[in-house]
Amino acid sequence: MLQFFLASSPIFAVVALGFGAARTKLVAPGGFAAFATYAFDLALPALLVSLLARQPLQEAFDVRFFGALLGAGLTVFAATGVLTALLGRSGLRVSAVHGQAATNGNLAFLGVPLLLALLGDRATGPLAMAVLAEVGLLMPLGIVLMSLGRGRQGAPRSLLREVAAATLLNPIVLGVGAGAVLGLTGTRLPAPIDRFLGFLGASAGPTALFALGGSLAGRRLGEHWRPAVGVAAMKLLAYPALAWVLLGRAGLPPAWVAAGVLIAALPTAANVFVFAQRYDAVPERISAEILLSTVAGAVTFPLVAWLVMP
């Protein structure tokens, strides 16, 4: 088990470094926003294009993996929403945002560096399919349900634009799409472009992790810790456990099963807070859950890796 803690500890240490830099005001809040924009809009898409372009499409994508991971995500989303409605006597907005928080992992800022550190280039395909499942389908589901729960009327075009901006125009999704096209066609990038993307992509992990740490510095648990614990348990424990069952039954190789379970075990993505705030769906509670799941993930993620890594 120690080797998995040692493998992931430098990554979480960079998150802690960003947290410390924010708390000591070494970096202004605007600086962290710039780091996050650079990592999300430029460096991470470049990294995904570079990695996917080197792999034939049949090696990077597997419909069994996609179906099993999406099935686990939809099940956990629904279960979290139902439990929220029954135990918390909450409406559709809160149930939907809890479901989104329990299934949308921090693929960009944590997933890419963690899985590449543990699995190398073998993680590229699973990460790409996870982006399509979680960002392409589960995130829009949460947005639509929160919109319906708020009772928005007469704005279907606005909702469609918002869903498109969150998915089809998402830089990470665009990076996956561009890399998949290159892999499908067998197109080799010119050497200078390939080196440029590799050089830019190499900065993605540290920059994203540092920005994530800075964003956590402003979050607090406060009075929201009880529901935050419940949602974090669904994200860090229930989702990976169900993913392990479904991926194993899909007949996938051990490395693919491990990748899917590790993706499911990632802490909640920070952008869930953005949608919670936009739809007035308990944003303070979601902020607390993001903080809790990220801190707890520093322990639970290496433990899950120890259990499932071949």
Secondary structure, 3 states (H helix, E strand, C coil): CHHHHHHHHHHHHHHHHHHHHHHCCCCCHHHHHHHHHHHHHHHHHHHHHHHHHCCCHHHHCCHHHHHHHHHHHHHHHHHHHHHHHHHCCCCHHHHHHHHHHCCCECHHHHHHHHHHHHHHHHHHHHHHHHHHHHHHHHHHHHHHHHHHHHCCCCCHHHHHHHHHHHCCCCHHHHHHHHHHHHHHHCCCCCHHHHHHHHHHHHCHHHHHHHHHHHHHCCCCCHHHHHHHHHHHHHHHHHHHHHHHHHHHHCCCCHHHHHHHHHHHCCCECCHHHHHHHHCCCCHHHHHHHHHHHHHHHHHHHHHHHHHHCC
